[in-house]
Amino acid sequence: MNRKKKSWSELSSRQRRVIIAMFSVQSILAVSAWADLARRDRASVNGSKTKWAAIIAINFVGPIAYFRRGRIQSK
């Protein structure tokens, strides 16, 4: 299976909208996670802040992992 990658101009209008929407959601998640991480003190982060900053950069998985596992919730 040898599929040629399509250029932006070869994509349909719908495909372009989906890509832009996915990029927007991923960007919002990442920026929100980095902002939250920057405001938290080290004691309320589960592990190294540097490690979590790098993990957040991983597509959708990173920010979601940070919000689920990286923050220590106060009770």
C-alpha positions, 0 to 999 in steps of 0.5 A: 500500500503506497499512499501519496501524502496529500498537500493542503490544496488537495484536501477537501473543504471538509477535511481541512475543517476537521484538521483545523478543529483537531489542531485547535482542540489539541492546542487549547488542551496543551496551553491549558495544561501548561498554564495550569502546570506553571501556576502550580507549586511543585508539591501539588504536581505528581512528579517532576514539572519538567517531565510533565511539561514535556509529556504535555507536548504529546498530541492529545494524550499528554495534556489529558494524562497531565489533567488525569494523573499529573496533578495532586488534587487537594481534598 
